[in-house]
Amino acid sequence: MEGVMQTDAKMRTESGAESSPRGPGCSLRHFACEQNLLSRPDGSASFLQGVAEKSRERLIRNTCEAVVLGALHPRTSITVVLQVVSDAGSLLACCLNAACMALVDAGVPMRALFCGVTCALDSEGTLVLDPTAKQEKEARAILTFALDSVERKLLMSTTKGLYSDAELQQCLAAAQAASQHVFRFYRESLQRRYSKS
Amino acid sequence: RVGTQPSTTPKTVEPLEYYRRFLKENCRPDGRELGEFRTTTVNIGSISTADGSALVKLGNTTVICGIKAEFAAPPTDAPDKGYVVPNVDLPPLCSSRFRSGPPGEEAQVASQFIADVIENSQIIQKEDLCISPGKLSWVLYCDIICLDYDGNILDACTFALLAALKNVQLPEVTINEETALAEVNLKKKSYLNIRTHPVATSFAVFDDTLLIVDPTGEEEHLATGTLTVVMDEEGKLCCLHKPGGSGLTGAKLQDCMSRAVTRHKEVKKLMDEVIKSMKPK
């Protein structure tokens, strides 16, 4: 069984303060990742973010299909099983991150990595990235994006609530900035895993 | 590749190559431009047994929406609200890809999409559907059935739902104080208060770069991704539905938004014309 590694990927806000309690701006919660923890499947990963259907399944499946190089594995079925251990908000984004890490762990060839980022807009229009369950409930709009690692293009988007075009562009830009931290975390956790063995 | 000449590639042998020839000239096999919608027609109030109905045709894609209003007890956590229950049905008659039996994935996703649009756009205030708080409220069953599937089902369903809701007339209901029974006055009917008019615009992504509007069934099949934008009259977005597929930059998204704005105007104008023509003289 591979060792568990907890990489602390706390982000500092512009003013240099610690990101708890989180104010508005691009701060993500603490996240950790554990890989290869199940012996049976080819690859597995658990993605912990924060202290938190047919539609969601389709979104995750279509995102994976856009990135995985299926032509290299004809007549092959790749099953991705996601089990929710606990939901503290931003569930879909966490599922996307777990799916990506599991595909990497399994060695499936992909044209890019992808990550999920959730933005919440409250009634005043303040943007909060990676909202908790409480923030999601009180938000006016919640936007979840999946971005690719090569050019930060938008792979998948699903939104809830009403918002303007300008707010959409603002959320997308913030999500693209935040995705850099997630991708750096992927790289670091993979480096640590392979440097030990 | 030996033996394939782009100038004479038939449609059945290499559908994608055939298609790319047209896209190079900035048009599509049916003669439309990349940003052009198919002919849209709407027929409101054709089903007399429903409280509201509408039939929408987007080219060959035909969708009918029927709304029935019934009584129900309001939800316990929201005693002053009613219900709106949408359901999208894609029967085998509309396309050979669907089999009879329980709703397939596409029908379920479309139903969820319509439910999200109703919820996010606040098209009706659910409080308007309440008759007596905690005791009685209206529930609107919105059944959307596809009669002919030729792509862009989401735009057609959203338009049909909006037109049918505008057509719904609810009778006045009073609660008799002594018997505590509801008395329905069928002679006095009033229209629903439609607060916003959400209009959906769908795009298909080709070869990761080209965006075309209102894809037909074939185009959806060849596309590498799809995107649906639902906008109301103030330019507010109530849904940005992109279920995976090729990536899009922020700039391309911006182009989609501007096309959605013009489409909203087209649809609203068409619907207003039809409703005006229906008013009793």
Interface residues (C-beta under 8 A of the other chain):
Chain A: E53 K54 S55 R58 L59 R61 N62 T63 C64 E65 A66 L143 A146 L147 D148 E151 K153 L154 L155 M156 S157 T158 T159 K160 G161 L162 Y163 S164 D165 L168 Q169 L172 A173 Q176
Chain B: E105 Q108 V109 Q112 F113 D116 E119 N120 S121 Q122 T224 G225 D232 G235 K236 L237 C238 C239 L240 H241 K242 P243 G244 G245 S246 G247 L248 T249 G250 L253 Q254 M257
